[in-house]
């Protein structure tokens, strides 16, 4: 600041006749210039020998040494008090070692977020690319897109770090299973299917973490898979996440709730896992040694750190009363395998826990080492980042035209066409001369980006997007999404005179959000009345656009012949209005598919949100959850979605029999067995390929997701069907291609038994793609 003022004064002295306005303008320019560079020039960096020669002799600053040796050297130099400062998200500085403070909490769920203490926006970087909320991106079923978005987000994150506006550790993605449609945070997840959630987790984490130089030991930014585990209730009818004990069977834990986290760690090599607020089977997840040290660190071999959800350690003491003293809460969490506390509870109580003999310093050294190792891999201890791989990134690398176009493309790929009467959509820009745009979400901005969002580069609302194509008349129809009283007269009037009507309805964060679960599946207030009355009055086709995170009971609209088309657009991000317009007017052929089941309202009237069971129970009438187990009526099903063209599948290759080799003397050689334990000896190289020819039968190019499902034999209360793989292909009119799936018998065709052990079911498995079915017998 002093240098800025001196230069400004020098300008004033050299040009005394400058007007006050001109001088103020010069000062503003100087402010921007200095603020752009002050991120690096004004910030201290660990191990920056140029600005602090004293650090040159420290082993942890010697980049020629291995990470482990550097971390060991660092930990040995720290006092107990300094070590404890490394256990909290707002890590303190160690001035004598030249280590600055560091804020661990940054978020990047679908773009660099303003949530978290580590990230801020300013005149230097006023916004970042805001991609669609995760549930809509997942609807694209495009793993390449998931990773590409991650790469863009990490580039913008690094650019903001260089400007002093963000950290390097981002607590994203959320890979919890969208078990119940009422969950307010379902919008943040990739949906209800374990395989889709796993593939999303791995792809997005790779996009965030992998560096362009291909060095697997270093990180671009550090991702975090959350919230571990069986966390999918926030605040429902008096039960909140801080007090909820999720009672989960070993079977459901193994085949529904754990797979995304397991894939995230093993296949994605994620740098962090965040434990959740809730208890699982009576134990707080952040204090469960079996879940943390046993599974994440032991079985899955996490290369990184385990962090608590914010204030979780305090919650298990103050709200769950799991321990009698705060020192016991600190000790039990650290001993269980927790490395970092989002909050300051460990900072306040760990030293007393050590003094009382509740936890030893070796456990603290382990936690500090895991945290420091992550920072080492990020280059935090390598001095000024301007001299590192991503050191040249800056404000010009945020909100680039290419990044903003990717946000629009992601929204287009995710939008799901659920209903389309013949020749209704796409609308013709030449035939439609006037358009009525109606609904409480027709001209929204913040609603489009959902939660855990940043400040977008810019917005294109549905009204703005549609108005760019055709002359529009607009009426909100409701004051807001609560729609306590629908304003029908003006809405019906413009619908009656327009060539077509677009109704944009749904929810926002006041209806479904973190700490806010829904109690029903109906559109809020009088939205259904608005839709029905406007449809009656409309002269032309009626397109219903539903902007929500979760599914809705819109059976009334599905069965209303006056409503010719229905689109679900999630929370579509900063370019949502442009993407919606692209689909409605046909410049983009919709290809999204639902990543979650849409249930009727009657379903949630029978099923408490607190019941964690996935499988149905015929004795009590419990219907089960998700497409894998639920057999009842749906409004729309997982995987539903239409296109403006038609695709056909033809099976080219698949085996009819797979034999599992058994050692001599195995009991199943002489006795009837219904399943086999998944053991490495039998499973090695046990796989096959499925080849499918896909043809576009229509006159329009388009993309299509090929879903490969399996229905296993009815043993161990197995799923009625489950997803083995998916591939998205793009085909021109009349074009065709062959899609290949590699199926690992023990990984892909196994089921969890009642104890949570993986078993390969023997007998008839039915593979299916669309209406095509193929029988496969697995024997010994």
Secondary structure, 3 states (H helix, E strand, C coil): CHHHHHHHHHHHHHCCCCCHHHHHHHHHHHHHHHHHHHHHHCCCCCCCCCCCHHHHHCHHHCCCCCHHHHHHHHHHHCCHHHHHHCCECEECCEHHHCECCEECCECCCCCCCCCCCCCCCCCCCCCCCCCCCHHHHHCCCCHHHHHHHHHHHHHHHHHHHHCCCCCCEECCCECCCCCCCCCCCHHHCCCCCHHHHHHHHHHHHHHHHCCCCCCCCCCCCECCEEEECCCCCCEECCEECCCCEECCCHHHHHHHHCHHHHHHHHCCCCCEEEECCCEECCEEHHHCCHHHHHHHHHHCCCCCEEEECCCHHHHHHHCCCCCCCHHHHHHHHHHHCCCEECCCHHHHHHHHHHHCCCCCHHHHHHHHHHHHHHHHHCCCCCCCHHHCCCCCCCHHHCCCHHHHHHHHHHHHHHCEEEEECCCCCCCCCCCCCEEEEECCCCCCCHHHHCCCCCCCCCCCCHHHHHHCCCEEEEECCCCCCCCCCCCHHHHHHHHHHCCEEEEEEECCCCCCECCECCCCCCCCCCHHHHHHHHHHHCCCEEEEEEECCCCCCCHHHHCCCCCCEEEECCCCCCCHHHHHHHHHCCCCCCCCCCCCCEECHHHHHHCCCCCCCCCCECCCCECCCHHHHCCCCEEECCCCCECCCCEEEEEEECCCEEECCCCCCCHHHCCCCCEEECCHHHHCCCEEEEEEEEEECCCCCEEEEEEEEEECCCCCCCCCCEEEEEEEEEECCCCEEEEEEEEEHHHHCEEECCCCCEEEECEEEEEEECCEEEEEEEEC
